[in-house]
Amino acid sequence: MRVLLGIHLPRLPLDVCAPPPADGDAGRAVLEQGVVLIADAAARKQGVRAGMKRGGVLTLAPDTQLVERDPAREADA
């Protein structure tokens, strides 16, 4: 008997690539080729949205921690 299992982990890039910042108010966002792939609740509260470019994020929320996506780290997780 063959069993296939699919798991959807939409926050994986955020959890793996961007550890929580020391400043609890600062948000986190993961970029892919300079565009926001995913942002945490703190960043979204400041107006950061998926699809925004790096410059737009820094204008709206300059304290946001920006990290480039690392598919290798995601695969290891």
Contact map, one row per residue, 1 for C-alpha under 8 A:
11100000000000000000000000000000000000000000000000000000000000000000000000000
11110000000000000000000000000000000000000000000000000000000000000000000000000
11111000000000000000000000000000000000000000000000000000000000000000000000000
01111100000000000000000000000000000000000000000000000000000000000000000000000
00111110000000000000000000000000000000000000000000000000000000000000000000000
00011111000000000000000000000000000000000000000000000000000000000000000000000
00001111100000000000000000000000000000000000000000000000000000000000000000000
00000111110000000000000000000000000000000000000000000000000000000000000000000
00000011111100000000000000000000000000000000000000000000000000000000000000000
00000001111110000000000000000000000000000000000000000000000000000000000000000
00000000111111100000000000000000000001000000000000000000000000000000000000000
00000000111111110000000000000000000000000000000000000000000000000000000001000
00000000011111111100000000000100000001000000000000000000000000000000111001000
00000000001111111110000000011100000001110000000000000000000000000000000000000
00000000001111111110000000000000000000000000000000000000000000000000000000000
00000000000111111110000000000000000000000000000000000000000000000000000011001
00000000000011111110000000000100000000000000000000000000000000000011110011000
00000000000011111111000000011100000000000000000000000000000000001110000000000
00000000000001111111100000000000000000000000000000000000000000000000000000000
00000000000000000111110100010000000000000000000000000000000000000000000000000
00000000000000000011111101110000000000000000000000000000000000001000000000000
00000000000000000001111100000000000000000000000000000000000000000000000000000
00000000000000000000111111000000000000000000000000000000000000000000000000000
00000000000000000001111111100000000000000000000000000000000000000000000000000
00000000000000000000001111100000000000000100000000000000000000000000000000000
00000000000000000000101111110000000000000110000000000000000000111000000000000
00000000000000000000100111111000000000111111000000000000000000111000000000000
00000000000001000101100001111100000000110110000000000000000000011110000000000
00000000000001000100000000111110000111110010000000000000000000011110000000000
00000000000011001100000000011111000111100000000000000000000000000111100000000
00000000000000000000000000001111111111000000000000000100000000000111100000000
00000000000000000000000000000111111110000000000000000000000000000001100000000
00000000000000000000000000000011111000000000000000000000000000000001000000000
00000000000000000000000000000011111100000000000000001100000000000001000000000
00000000000000000000000000000011111110000000000001111100000000000000000000000
00000000000000000000000000001111011111100000000011111100000000000000000000000
00000000000000000000000000001111001111100000000001100000000000000000000000000
00000000001011000000000000001110000111110000000011000000000000000000000000000
00000000000001000000000000111100000111111011000111000000000000000000000000000
00000000000001000000000000111000000001111111000000000000000000000000000000000
00000000000000000000000000100000000000111111100000000000000000000000000000000
00000000000000000000000011110000000000011111110000000000000000000000000000000
00000000000000000000000001111000000000111111111100000000000010010000000000000
00000000000000000000000000100000000000111111111110000000000000000000000000000
00000000000000000000000000000000000000001111111100000000000000000000000000000
00000000000000000000000000000000000000000111111100000000000110000000000000000
00000000000000000000000000000000000000000011111110000000000110000000000000000
00000000000000000000000000000000000000100011111111010000100110000000000000000
00000000000000000000000000000000000101100001001111110000000000000000000000000
00000000000000000000000000000000001111100000000111110000000000000000000000000
00000000000000000000000000000000001110000000000011111000000000000000000000000
00000000000000000000000000000000001100000000000111111101100000000000000000000
00000000000000000000000000000000011100000000000000111111100000000000000000000
00000000000000000000000000000010011100000000000000011111110000000000000000000
00000000000000000000000000000000000000000000000000001111111000000000000000000
00000000000000000000000000000000000000000000000000011111111100000000000000000
00000000000000000000000000000000000000000000000100011111111111010000000000000
00000000000000000000000000000000000000000000000000000111111111110000000000000
00000000000000000000000000000000000000000000000000000011111111000000000000000
00000000000000000000000000000000000000000000011100000001111111000000000000000
00000000000000000000000000000000000000000010011100000000111111110000000000000
00000000000000000000000000000000000000000000000000000000111111110000000000000
00000000000000000000000001100000000000000000000000000000010011111000000000000
00000000000000000000000001111000000000000010000000000000110011111100000000000
00000000000000000100100001111000000000000000000000000000000000111110000000000
00000000000000000100000000011110000000000000000000000000000000011111000000000
00000000000000001100000000011110000000000000000000000000000000001111100000000
00000000000000001000000000000111110000000000000000000000000000000111110000000
00000000000010001000000000000111000000000000000000000000000000000011111000000
00000000000010001000000000000000000000000000000000000000000000000001111111000
00000000000010000000000000000000000000000000000000000000000000000000111111100
00000000000000000000000000000000000000000000000000000000000000000000011111110
00000000000000011000000000000000000000000000000000000000000000000000011111111
00000000000110011000000000000000000000000000000000000000000000000000011111111
00000000000000000000000000000000000000000000000000000000000000000000001111111
00000000000000000000000000000000000000000000000000000000000000000000000111111
00000000000000010000000000000000000000000000000000000000000000000000000011111
